[in-house]
Amino acid sequence: MLITIAFWLLVTLIYFWIHGPVTRFLRVLWEIIMQIYNKKAIDLRTKFGEWAVVTGSTDGIGKAYAKELAAKNMNLILISRNLEKLKYTKDEMLLINPKIQVRILAADFAEGENAFTKIHSLLQDISVGILVNNVGKLHEYPMYVGELPEKELWDIININVGTITLMTRLVIRQMQKRRQGAIVNVSSASEFQPVPLITVYAATKAYVKSFSDGLRAEYSRFGITVQNLSPFFISTKMTAFSSKLQVSSTFVPDATTYARNAIATLGKMDNSTGYWAHSIQKLIILMVPVWIRIKIGQIMNEHFRQDYFEQQRQKRL
């Protein structure tokens, strides 16, 4: 009897050991195929609503995503820290599509709760169709946790965790009432495992993934789409600590290329890197044991750290 139980327990363990990697492989393979071949356009305004809110909208992914939304006839609410950059970005959006409405609001999410008072006032009379939780903070270069200034730690936590949670809460009830809407959470490939030297940042992105999956389970029955995007490296200001990451390529796209691909997955995929070449990277990395991924991440970030120090040395010469 005990031998029979042990045998079937062993069979079960082997099954689940094989099933996990195989399922992950097939899921990511399907993600790649969908991004390459499913080019059918979705009318975002009809499906989700007329207005889109984009946080962190004056640079990088946020600005590029907002441009894509403008081209698709979405009215925009742009939220970022710098009012002058917001005014310039607003003009850019209206050049792309003069028929849309664009509103701007300067808010510093590092202030935590204080940032949301005026945001709440702006949004209370607007039916938000799409919320793009893009704003995020990564430290200036790869650092050990003990090197990070306390204020910077608080900023990373407040911006990467607090903002996505509170912004979602501001719009979720009106979406639920209309039974229509989409929340796009811009996470990072660092959500897949701990990443030394950007340890806190990676941990906040693991929160974003968990938050997105839980939120989807709660609200999908009300017609609300919750999408989690997990890009790998993109050539933006956030990755300026390495000169190598400022050169665009197939696997390190610029923000425009990334946003154009990412927005095409909205309404089609709940979890995606947002870019087919990044999904190929995801396919490879998820087949590797976590402890190896952690080690690879540490080696890469040690290299980027030295790259940053070299850039600073060159500037002083």
Buried (B, 14 or more C-beta within 10 A) or exposed (E): EEEEEEEEEEEEEEEEEEEEEEEBEEEBEEBBEBBEEEEEEBEBBEBBBBBBBBBBBBBBBBBBBBBBBBBBBBBBBBBBBEEEBBEEBBEBBBEBBEEBEBBBBBBBBBBBEEBBEEBEEBBEEBBBBBBBBBBBBBBEBBBEEEEBEEEBEBBBBBBBBBBBEBBBEBBBEBBBEBEBBBBBBBBBBBBBBBBBBBBBBBBBBBBBBEBBBEBBEEBEEBBBBBBBBBBBBBBBEBBBBBBEBBEBEEEBBBBBBBBBBBBBBBBBBBBBBBBBBBBBBBBEBBEEEEEEBBEBBBEBBEEBBEBBEEBEEEEEE
